Amino acid sequence: MSKPAPERIPAQPQAAASAPIVTPSGIELQRVYGPAHGSAPDAQLGEPGEYPFTRGVHADMYRQRLWTMRQYAGFGSAEESNARYKFLLERGQTGLSVAFDLPTQIGYDPDDAMALGEVGRVGVSLPTLPEALCLFDGIPLEQVSTSMTINAPAAIVLALYVAVAKRQGAELRRLRGTVQNDILKEYLARGTYIFPPQPAMRLVTDVFAWCAQHTPHWNTVSISGYHIREAGSTAVQELAFTLANGIEYVQAAQRAGLQVDDFAPQLAFFFNSHNGFLEEVAKFRAARRMWARIMRERFGARNPRSLMLRFHAQTGGSTLTAQQPENNIVRTTLQALAAVLGGAQSLHTNALDEALGLPTNHSAQIALRTQQVIASEAGVTGTVDPLGGSYAIEQLTDELEAQALAYIARIDALGGALAAIEAGYPQGEVESAAYAHQRAVESGDRVVVGVNAFMAEAEAPPAVHKLDAQIEQRQVARVRALRQSRDGERASALLAQLDQAARGPANLMPLLIECVEQDVTLGEICHALRSVWGEYRPKYA
């Protein structure tokens, strides 16, 4: 009997050598991909600009027109935010993206006790029409596309925007932009909700119906996976829960009597561009294909624009680190490139200092320049879907789609996205994913450069943006002065009219526009609606 061959000592521990290599969503990566992997091209891919839009929603994509470079900004007063918008526009930004402070997001005026300490801190304070006029002073709204990240009071903020456009003499039908208006993801991941789901969804569909008639180029909702990902989800969960929410909005609009092809062309999406470069590119491609099939096969949409998933992307805020913040430029560049190679229509790139505070002018300019370098120097805009046909990309696209569809099937079985959210199902899935990720970082299984590997001696942090300490007092004084100078009887009459309208079925948008034009404040409108509808208290805890 021959002796066994001597064991060869492995270069690394055997467990590490045999462990699978997986994407951030846990999809195992093969050693090499080949013709046996990925979809049959004719069945799954199609041509760019054609169903099922896997390869992009436009035939020529960036050869014809670059994505909109839309840096998210807003802080303090309307004057300060207006100055930042003009700074970015002068440096080549091609669209606005407005950040609102927490009181505005949850429907409180600056002088409300609930707003104490939060006025202007994480976005601009926007309680009144004079503030909105100041915010967009010198910016012609007919010529600039504007995105507004606002949800619970989205209809009111849109009313303010429309009122500003009217004061400028703009033709409403020429307005372009997006109001996020995605209340479902607030219940799921972010928490800046006000009203219970049914009246909140009524506000969403009121915006759908009003915009379809008056502002046909305005995106009425930005169905957002971004905040789901920031809460800790995987790419699969982000994809699944976002599209499930989209299904819920389409169904709500149909229940409100709208025809799918009348409103679906104005639906837009908002995704995170996170770590895991190949997986992120595949996620965007899978999203387009899934949505096209959902709209055609589930809802019978026939207008090609109803089938197109158009999306804004933002680089991953939760991936930014306070340690070695210059590394964030590299992270953001790779994430932005993934969004471009995945076919985004609009993009925000995070600034290097956002783990420490609001961006400075300097860091905001670097973030914008990141997009401009990709657009002008990287050579990736000359061909459509440049990674299409990659065996690895096509296989990852298929796997992400299959796993996301399995999630959607479970959500359907629970009664749809809203019922699943009220039962806590997607929240629990996201929490489990976030916990698993944190455990992997703490154990060193997932490397974060500068945090758990490749550490360096502590360095002085970069200069961060400093908020004006007097902003809250000034905003309080402004809103109180407005209440003193306006026609108080007219404002009271409009609030009483709003109380009655909220109890009936009529579209509230015309009345909301009239309210803000008569200097009724955002907080007063929200309080009037609270008195009728109440506030949401989640069952899931």
RONUNU-227295 format. One record per residue: x, y, z of N, C-alpha, C in turn. Coordinates in steps of 0.001 Angstrom, whole numbers, plus 500000, padded with zeros to 6 digits. Example, Ala and Ser with C-alpha at 12.3 -4.5 7.8 and 13.67 -1.06 7.14 Angstrom:
513190494310507800512300495500507800513200496700507800/512850497750507080513670498940507140512900500030507870/
END
This chain:
500849498817500000500000500000500000500892501243500000/500649502163499047501517503329498927501227504347500004/502222505097500361502057506143501370501315507331500766/500460508009501587499771509206501076500774510316500800/500483511099499805501350512236499474501337513233500621/502464513864500900502489514847501975501577516035501656/500943516572502721500046517720502540500849518950502118/500263519719501240500850520999500865500279522071501778/501115522857502338500653523904503250500082525045502413/498792525393502608498195526466501808498797527817502163/498790528707501203499312530054501437498432530832502400/497123530507502443496180531147503357495456530049504115/494820530361505230494028529354505930493002528739504986/492763527457505134491898526745504203490493527326504160/489966527755505317488608528287505353488490529521504475/489502530389504546489458531601503735489574531258502254/490421530271501931490634529919500536489376529333499913/488558528635500702487389527968500141486115528780500304/486168529873501018484966530673501239484514531297499928/483210531319499668482730531937498436482945533446498473/483118534005497318483210535458497168481847535944496698/481260536873497438479889537289497160479812538798496965/478760539226496291478461540648496152477919541165497487/477764542491497644477158543002498876475759542458499155/475046541983498133473736541366498342473823539885498644/475042539333498655475203537921498956475135537003497757/475126537552496544475127536724495341476546536216495100/476685534906495025478021534326494854478561534628493469/479785535110493429480449535389492163481220534152491702/481031533789490453481749532657489878483204533056489588/484069532060489523485466532343489215485591533022487860/484808532563486907484819533174485580483447532939484965/483013533880484148481724533754483468481967533520481979/481015532821481357481157532524479944479809532443479254/479772531906478048478530531880477265477370531157477946/477669530260478875476579529539479553475858530399480577/476410531574480906475815532442481914475055533584481248/474000534035481898473280535217481434472171534885480464/471386535900480143470171535735479354470468535517477884/469501534890477224469534534857475766469280536278475275/470153536858474467470048538277474121468695538700473564/468115537931472646466863538354472031465719538389473035/465701537450473982464587537352474921464646538408476002/465830538769476453465953539598477642466489540999477391/467253541178476346467976542438476211467280543425475283/467031543043474053466510543988473093467547545042472748/467113546046472032467983547141471658467781548317472605/468784549169472764468576550377473570467395551188473035/466572551676473962465400552449473574464207551616473172/464321550278473277463226549393472916462921548441474072/461653548011474131461220547054475151462134545829475143/462547545297476313462173545701477675463116546726478314/463863547473477503464684548594477953465830548193478894/466234546920478847467370546488479658468600547342479374/468767547723478115469991548403477696469863549931477720/468740550436478201468567551876478298467247552326477719/466760553482478199465449553954477754465531554787476476/466732555164476064466892555949474836467844555231473892/467564555342472617468370554624471623469812555095471610/470038556393471806471393556934471739471962557303473107/471153557258474139471587557574475507472464558822475528/473671558733476080474480559933476315475157560471475056/475106559731473973475592560266472697474751561470472274/473473561417472629472541562477472255472443563547473341/472393563113474603472227564061475706472775563424476976/473643564165477678474172563669478942473086563622480004/473350562855481045472459562876482206472442564278482817/471384564582483563471306565854484278472201565778485511/473102566738485624473974566811486798473266567670487832/472749566999488861471811567621489775472314567450491206/473079568440491697473639568340493041472606568746494096/472372567861495037471392568044496110471916569098497084/471144570161497296471642571240498138470489572009498750/470750572566499902469791573395500613470162573426502080/470165574627502656470458574753504084470077576158504518/469790576304505797469556577619506360468364578311505739/468589579530505287467529580358504731467442580191503223/466371580747502658466217580723501208467347581477500522/467811582589501117468890583360500518470176582540500430/470520581843501502471745581043501501471672579912500476/470513579252500407470365578145499461470374578655498032/469731579791497782469733580392496455471164580684495994/471988581174496922473387581453496580474131580178496215/473870579080496924474522577802496596474050577303495228/472759577431494926472269576979493619472959577753492496/473068579066492654473706579874491624475192579532491505/475837579258492632477242578837492626477415577575491792/476538576589491994476654575329491271476265575483489804/475226576251489525474831576463488134475939577160487351/476598578116487983477704578818487320478869577878487010/478975576783487751480078575837487569479677574613486746/478511574662486129478155573625485173477074572661485604/476508572836486799475371571991487170474240572240486183/473494571188485830472461571323484802471049571152485329/470876570994486632469549570906487227469634571158488717/468537571643489294468499571906490728467981570692491485/468417570562492732467894569535493630467805570145495020/466584570276495534466334571050496745466208570127497954/467008570424498982466921569736500277466163570632501245/465219570065501979464397570808502928464768570437504355/464583571395505268464866571094506668463788570188507252/464073569630508416463163568648509015461787569231509334/461677570450509880460330570985510106459501571066508826/460094571497507734459358571544506469458937570143506055/459826569169506202459527567796505783458359567184506546/458150567600507793457061567007508579455969568023508920/455957569126508160454802570000508184454692570955509346/455812571548509783455777572531510865456434573829510411/455848574945510827456463576240510589457621576461511560/458525577400511256459698577610512116459355577997513555/458198578628513777457864579055515138457069578017515910/456873576854515336456206575768516065457176575167517073/456674574790518239457540574194519266458227572938518755/457581572215517834458173570988517298459386571267516403/459542572515515962460653572860515074461895573306515828/461806573435517125462897574006517916464205573250517691/465241573987517319466566573408517141466819572763515799/465810572716514903465962572024513619465799572928512414/465487574187512625465196575078511504466463575311510673/466391574959509399467495575198508474468696574302508634/468619573280509457469823572508509758470183571504508665/469241570726508186469566569704507187469002570045505813/468497571244505672467942571691504399467385573087504579/466782573597503520466260574948503565464910574979504284/464683576038505036463389576275505679462471576945504664/461318576326504368460443576843503317458979576821503765/458587577723504667457214577699505159456220578525504371/456689579445503505455781580421502909456161580729501468/455232581379500765455496581797499387456620582826499297/456700583832500169457845584743500070459192584024500175/459281583004501016460524582230501107460790581482499795/459738580924499194459902580199497935460321581145496810/459748582363496793460144583351495790461620583701495936/462078583811497173463487584107497429464374582927497037/463912581705497313464708580510497024465039580411495536/464088580797494684464284580666493239464497582025492561/464865583021493331465098584349492779466218584302491728/465940584859490553466950584897489504467156583582488784/466327582585489061466439581275488415465158581039487618/465183581151486305463959581006485500463476579558485484/462330579320486078461869577943486262461447577280484958/461141578063483934460851577465482624462088576824482010/463273577265482455464514576839481803465333575841482608/464984575647483876465775574775484758464896573644485257/465410572434485205464726571280485780465018571223487279/463970571089488081464114571135489536463581569858490170/464391569263491021463961568120491822463805568570493266/462710568157493907462458568551495291462240567302496145/463141567098497088463079565908497937462159566193499112/460875565982498890459846566252499891458745565222499697/458152564762500778457230563637500667455885563890501330/455796563890502641454496564060503284453789565347502847/454465566519502839453811567735502350454162568058500896/454405567024500086454862567253498713453867568077497908/452580567826498083451577568571497324451639570063497664/451919570389498922451990571796499341453242572446498766/454366571759498809455604572311498260455486572461496743/454837571526496077454589571686494646453709572912494396/452712573118495264451868574310495135452709575581495255/453664575608496177454566576752496305455380576955495022/455884575873494472456687575958493247455841576495492091/454621575998491972453722576464490916453416577952491101/453202578370492359452928579778492627454115580657492234/455341580188492501456531580931492088456581581024490560/456335579911489886456366579899488424455347580879487852/454175580927488453453144581867487988453598583304488189/454231583602489335454742584952489576455822585324488561/456584584331488117457617584587487106457041584734485697/455749584414485554455139584447484234455429583221483406/455846582142484047456182580913483328454922580210482844/455064579509481745453986578655481259454072577318481989/453038576980482749453103575793483612453382574533482807/452870574449481602453057573239480805454509573032480402/455345574052480596456757573915480241457630573582481448/457054573514482630457853573200483819458362571771483738/459624571590484134460245570266484143460876570025485514/460726568827485998461331568486487278460594567344487939/460821567221489233460293566086489990459981566529491403/458861566088491912458604566176493348458630564739493865/459414564484494920459614563082495305458297562402495656/457511562957496555456113562546496733455969561043496996/456972560428497613456982558969497839456764558701499319/455513558627499725455217558465501146455461557035501616/455360556056500720455515554664501159456908554412501715/457944554967501080459285554725501601459510555446502928/458703556487503206458794557124504520458292556176505600/457188555506505335456690554515506294457667553352506444/458351553023505355459219551841505341460584552113505958/461184553280505609462612553411505901463028554718506539/462297555809506335462879557105506658462166557812507801/460831557743507861460117558232509035459588559644508976/459765560383507869459218561740507834457819561711507200/456927560999507859455529560951507451454723561876508365/453515562198507942452594562980508771451281562220508932/450609561974507806449234561485507838449170559961507731/448045559356508095447864557922507881447900557585506390/448093556316506056448330555948504653447231556345503674/445975556160504008444932556414503016444869557877502592/444776558839503516444795560236503053446134560649502450/447223560056502936448525560370502348448585559921500892/448042558749500616448002558269499237447047559115498391/446013559644499015445100560534498288445850561788497815/446715562347498668447521563494498245448432563133497076/449026561936497127449903561482496040449136561442494724/447971560832494722447222560688493473446585562005493039/446299562919493975445854564259493585446943564954492759/448200564777493172449312565340492407449388564687491024/449231563361490977449236562664489680448219563298488737/446978563430489211445884563882488350446071565344487935/446463566206488888446608567628488575447744567844487575/448865567186487799450016567376486915449757566823485519/449043565712485418448736565157484094447993566178483252/447194567031483891446411568021483174447163569336482963/447977569750483955448536571106483932450052571160483685/450806570139484122452270570147483983452722568797483434/452471568537482157452696567186481607454140566743481582/455099567670481722456511567280481716457079567166483127/456226567279484123456657567199485515456513565759486000/457571565234486643457500563891487224456780563979488565/455688563259488699454789563422489836455191562620491068/456108561711490903456610560928492037457993560425491659/458871560374492621460177559743492436460213558565493400/459877557408492883459726556211493722461121555796494164/461344555870495464462716555962495972463188554686496649/464220554101496060464944553040496747466134553570497518/466476554833497261467690555387497863467655555274499384/466573555700499986466511555735501442466352554338502035/465780553430501253465720552035501693467137551474501785/467975551811500803469365551350500823470141552020501957/469888553318502169470562554015503259470189553431504616/469004552857504725468587552225505977469259550874506206/469962550353505169470722549127505357470336547970504470/469454548189503497469025547082502642470156546618501728/469960545463501144470820544990500072470337545577498750/471115545380497694470688545816496366469420545095495934/469317543812496243468112543048495903466897543641496594/467019543930497888465893544495498627465527545881498123/466540546693497838466270548018497290465461547908496002/465881547036495126465204546832493853463775546340494072/463613545330494909462300544712495111461323545653495791/461740546278496889460812547104497659460465548387496905/461399548901496122461107550094495322460061549791494266/460238548707493531459268548380492482457930547944493071/457949547304494241456685546962494907455931548223495293/456654549248495767456007550526496065455449551151494792/456205551033493686455701551541492411454398550881492012/454313549572492201453068548845491908451927549401492751/452188549669494029451153550198494929450660551563494449/451571552419493972451155553735493478450293553612492226/450666552722491330449875552531490118448474552056490484/448375551111491401447067550609491819446246551711492486/446888552534493316446172553632493977445638554624492956/446435554926491949445983555850490908444809555271490131/444861553979489855443751553345489147442485553368490007/442626553133491307441452553197492192440864554609492232/441728555602492028441255556993492010440641557366490664/440581556419489749439915556649488478440812557083487344/442130557048487539443055557463486485443387556282485575/443566556573484295443962555561483328445487555460483302/445993554232483231447423554010483438448284554824482483/447902554897481215448740555610480254448612557130480380/447681557595481213447552559034481442448551559542482484/448944558671483431449843559132484494451190558415484512/451243557186483994452479556404484110453684557060483442/453535557809482334454736558453481762455385559474482686/454686559918483735455237560910484653455796560278485936/455837558960485996456451558286487137457962558229486922/458709558472487984460164558372487913460663557606489129/461933557227489120462515556432490193463804557071490687/464200556664491881465390557229492533466113556082493217/467318555771492735468078554654493286469391555122493904/469878554313494807471197554485495399472222553868494460/473341554536494275474467553899493597475518553643494661/475645552400495028476317551990496256477635551308495906/478253550691496885479426549860496641479005548562495955/479952547867495396479641546661494628479406547051493177/480447547471492506480357548117491203479547547301490190/479909546045489979479228545230488971477767545008489344/477516544761490619476146544532491075475278545769490865/475837546953491087475051548170490921474688548390489458/475637548201488552475320548326487123474196547357486758/474315546122487213473300545107486910471954545463487529/471961546060488712470706546438489393469899547422488550/470577548425487991469866549410487189469283548786485924/470019547872485323469534547212484112468343546312484441/468437545588485559467329544723485969466085545542486281/466252546696486921465113547536487277464319547938486043/465020548351484994464326548758483767463528547601483173/464155546441483111463494545292482494462271544867483307/462428544838484627461321544427485484460140545394485360/460436546708485406459346547685485379458618547651484036/459340547489482948458691547415481636457714546247481586/458117545127482118457237543951482086456065544109483052/456343544676484224455250544911485194454189545811484570/454619546893483938453650547848483394452878547253482219/453545546477481374452842545931480210451998544722480577/452572543802481366451886542539481624450902542631482789/451226543435483801450360543504484977449301544591484842/449672545711484209448756546846484163448262547176482752/448747546477481756448235546672480411448604547990479785/449680548607480233450112549877479644450524549659478194/450213550637477353450537550527475936451430551662475443/451384552798476090452255553900475731453693553506476057/454614553529475083455995553134475396456595553901476554/456217555184476735456757555952477856456248555437479195/455110554776479209454604554171480449455467552998480896/456194552416479954456999551228480238458435551577480620/458817552832480432460216553229480638460475553583482092/461410552911482706461860553286484040462987554300483879/462672555555484182463665556630484156464068556907485595/465356557084485854465756557194487249466858558209487488/466776558800488660467846559601489243468645558694490167/469939558912490232470787558145491151471570559115492029/471814558673493238472696559408494148473692558432494724/474931558858494831475948557981495394475642557711496868/476207556646497409475789556116498705476264556940499891/475352557674500495475718558465501663476208557628502827/475597556458503007475974555607504139477340554961503954/477917555045502756479257554489502531480355555483502884/480000556744503103480998557761503388481536557592504806/482792557892504993483413557703506305483998559014506802/483903559216508116484546560366508743486055560167508813/486484558905508899487906558594508868488429558728507439/489590559360507294490211559553505986489171560015504944/488552561168505156487430561572504295487801561739502824/489093561953502515489459562048501099489167560756500344/489145559631501056488782558364500405487372558421499821/486534559298500371485158559384499889485090559867498440/486103560614497997486131561039496589486237559811495688/487066558853496094487239557639495295485953556816495309/485363556649496497484103555891496584483043556519495681/482897557828495784481874558520495017482120558397493518/483368558458493105483690558343491683483271556983491140/483592555923491861483224554579491403481709554399491390/481039554919492405479581554799492464478921555597491346/479456556793491070478923557598489974479136556910488637/480297556309488447480567555592487200479612554418487033/479290553723488122478321552625488042476956553140487591/476539554311488104475253554883487700475249555237486216/476357555781485740476451556148484326476451554895483450/477240553906483809477264552672483026475946551911483134/475178552188484191473851551591484339472750552374483666/473056553574483143472078554294482333471215555294483064/471749556004484089470959556985484834470585558178483965/469408558770484254469004559999483567469414561254484337/469767561077485603470079562213486468470956561681487588/471891562519488081472864562014489054473281563106490028/473366562721491300473979563540492346475187562788492880/476303563494493030477483562904493638477729563544494999/477891562703496021478087563202497377479455563860497530/479519564793498467480764565498498746481591564725499768/482887564955499761483800564185500606483565564404502097/482976565536502484482852565890503901481466565610504476/480613564893503747479227564739504198479071563790505380/480105563041505725480047562267506974480307563161508176/480729564389507928481076565315509000480097566480509113/479462566857508026478558567992508046478068568295506654/477360569421506519476910569851505199478117570204504336/478031569989503018479168570288502152479522571776502142/480791572050502032481250573411501774481152573682500278/481310574953499880481372575260498448482485574471497765/483625574357498447484769573657497867484469572182497638/483925571509498649483668570070498493482517569825497519/481528570724497494480431570585496536480945570710495106/481909571601494892482475571753493560483249570509493146/484001569911494071484709568663493743483718567573493353/482604567495494074481598566481493761481021566697492365/480749567940492016480253568237490677481318567929489626/482556568304489896483637568035488945483803566531488696/483496565702489700483558564252489516482662563828488362/481436564340488336480535564020487233481081564545485907/481615565750485937482087566362484696483296565624484121/484171565108484993485308564318484510484816563018483869/483849562354484521483302561126483939482677561423482582/481933562528482494481241562867481255482207563257480140/483287563960480494484127564582479472485435563852479201/485907563054480163487246562490480028487306560965480044/486275560310480601486380558861480799486086558054479544/485448558668478552485178557954477308484077556920477399/483178557051478376482128556039478557480783556487477993/480723557696477436479441558194476946479250557976475456/480265557475474791480210557360473337479492556133472830/479253555154473706478549553946473290477471553635474316/476366553082473863475222552810474731475423551468475433/475144551442476735475246550213477524476580549509477285/477687550168477603478998549604477243479325548288477922/478695547982479050478949546699479706477942545628479289/476951545993478474476001544998477988476704543901477213/476293542678477447476939541544476798478060540937477609/478487541636478662479442541024479584478775539822480241/479437538683480192478830537482480794478496537713482266/479410538367482988479180538591484415478019539546484636/477969540633483876476898541613484046475545540997483717/475476540232482634474182539644482252473717538612483285/474643537833483820474257536863484844473794537569486116/474513538606486539474103539349487732472757540030487519/472525540561486327471223541164486027470109540147486196/470306538942485671469302537882485792469079537489487253/470175537368488020470034536917489403469361537973490269/469721539231490071469062540296490819467570540326490501/467229540193489234465822540187488840465080539024489484/465658537840489435464978536662489991464746536803491492/465763537267492213465608537407493660464636538532494016/464654539625493259463722540724493515462286540301493219/462076539550492149460726539065491831460195538139492918/461080537354493529460648536494494633460162537343495811/460850538433496115460393539348497163459028539948496810/458877540388495557457605540999495151456463540002495266/456725538746494945455694537713495099455280537575496562/456246537641497478455898537564498906455094538786499339/455448539955498812454707541171499146453290541100498592/453133540609497379451796540417496805450962539494497688/451578538443498196450857537492499045450393538128500360/451111539172500794450727539889502014449668540954501752/449303541159500484448286542143500157448820543398499518/450096543395499130450685544562498485451638545308499390/452292546331498824453361547025499551452854547696500823/451710548373500752451227549084501931450878548116503055/450199547019502725449864546016503748451142545400504317/452129545153503461453386544572503946454111545533504876/454101546841504524454739547848505382454034547929506727/452707547932506712451951548013507974452191546779508845/452492545647508200452821544430508952454281544378509371/455098545318508876456509545362509254457406544431508480/456900543847507373457719542854506666458971543454506027/458864544479505164460104544980504554461027545627505576/460452546270506602461298546867507639462160545811508316/461554544669508617462306543591509264463410543054508384/463126542935507077464143542451506141465323543422506057/465009544713506013466073545717505930466890545736507221/466215545657508351466932545653509631467877544461509731/467438543302509278468304542116509313469520542304508415/469298542893507236470419543125506321471404544131506903/470871545184507528471748546203508123472573545606509257/471942544760510050472655544116511164473760543197510647/473442542433509605474438541523509049475626542301508482/475341543427507834476423544239507287477306544782508401/476691545289509461477488545854510546478344544788511219/477780543601511392478559542494511971479754542173511078/479547542193509759480637541877508836481734542939508893/481344544205509067482340545267509195483113545105510497/482395544844511576483052544724512885483975543515512951/483630542450512242484482541259512246485640541370511267/485577542337510374486601542459509344486312541652508096/485180540938508061484838540182506859484538541112505688/484029542297505986483816543304504941484755544469505220/485629544739504311486654545759504505486090547134504170/486314548074505074486029549487504817487352550225505003/487908550695503906489249551283503928489274552507504844/490224552494505751490367553596506686489581553426507962/488676552421507992487842552187509180488261550907509888/488276549781509156488716548532509781489918547924509059/490478548649508127491695548213507424492379549442506861/493691549340506708494474550437506139494257551737506914/494226551584508241494045552762509078495304553616509077/495153554867509458496270555790509553496135556581510837/497212557258511197497130558105512374496073559180512158/495429559552513233494360560544513147494881561836512521/494102562338511572494451563587510911493424564653511271/493805565890511099492865566976511349491734566891510331/490488566936510781489370566863509831489337568102508949/488764567977507761488663569152506897487709570183507485/487829571410507030486890572444507447485489572065506986/484519572224507865483146571868507529482296573133507458/481184572989506765480272574120506607479676574500507960/479650575786508250479098576287509504477760576967509232/476725576516509928475415577138509802475360578430510592/474599579378510100474371580631510800473565580329512070/474099580649513211473442580325514481472144581096514676/471971582205513935470784583037514112469653582685513139/469833581643512331468852581347511298467468581083511888/467399580342512981466084579996513516465328581241513972/465999582144514690465326583350515161464822584184513994/465609584272512927465191585072511776463997584445511061/464004583122510919462890582452510256461610582570511084/461733582484512401460570582671513280460007584073513102/460877585074513105460422586461512959459739586671511610/460283586050510559459716586230509221458301585672509126/458117584460509619456799583844509460455764584562510324/456163585045511473455228585793512313454881587139511692/455852587792511068455576589064510400454624588858509225/454782587745508512453895587461507390452457587298507871/452264586589508962450902586403509479450271587734509880/451087588661510339450579589970510727450206590827509517/450925590666508423450727591552507264449725591024506240/449409589761506247448516589194505245447058589513505571/446172589158504657444728589264504877444303588094505769/444205588335507074443928587263508021442582586619507809/441577587411507465440245586841507253440250585903506054/440933586305504994441005585451503813441740584158504125/442837584245504883443587583043505251442731582101506089/441985582645507040441123581808507885440024581146507061/439471581891506112438414581328505274438948580176504418/440153580356503901440741579292503084441030578040503917/441496578218505144441748577055505999440448576333506333/439369577078506538438067576438506775437601575695505531/437853576286504366437501575628503103438323574353502919/439595574405503310440454573220503201439961572112504119/439518572471505312438967571482506249437816570720505607/436923571459504950435781570806504315436206569988503103/437122570527502304437553569807501104438257568504501454/439020568506502552439735567295502960438776566180503360/437551566528503705436554565518504078435821564949502866/436033565565501703435373565114500489436355564539499489/435876564252498268436721563561497278437451564473496303/437214565786496336437754566667495295439281566730495351/439888566962494199441342567128494122441735568385494898/442689568249495799443062569353496690444084570312496075/444723569958494976445798570794494454445356572231494136/444220572467493448443843573862493184443676574681494457/443095574103495483442916574825496735444245575052497444/445153574095497385446468574274497995447223575417497313/447125575507495997447777576603495283447181577936495715/445859578003495826445214579241496279445641579592497700/445754578597498561446175578845499946447555579494500000/448527578905499321449882579451499415449975580811498748/449168581021497685449182582332497032448615583423497933/447797583040498892447229583992499859448002583970501172/449220583458501148450150583477502282449706582632503469/448902581607503215448697580578504228449981579758504293/450468579461505482451770578804505619451659577294505488/452785576690505196452840575225505089452397574569506387/452861575088507521452477574510508805450993574626509074/450396575747508703448949575926508909448157574950508055/448591574759506811447904573801505938448002572396506519/449197572012506966449367570660507522448558570477508802/448485571506509636447676571397510859446198571251510517/445744571957509482444348571817509068444059570389508611/444989569813507861444800568441507399444935567444508542/445827567717509489445936566852510675444615566810511442/443947567946511526442706568002512301441620567133511682/441725566883510373440746566036509688441209564578509657/442478564376509308442976563025509024443719562384510186/444198563184511113445026562646512186446459562452511745/447265561866512623448662561573512332448877560065512351/449875559628511593450177558196511509450984557738512713/450576556637513277451326555971514341451536554526513909/452762554138513608452975552800513053452603551697514036/452014550654513477451714549467514285452985548680514550/453892548749513561455140547989513658456135548785514490/456765548124515460457770548807516290458958547891516468/
END
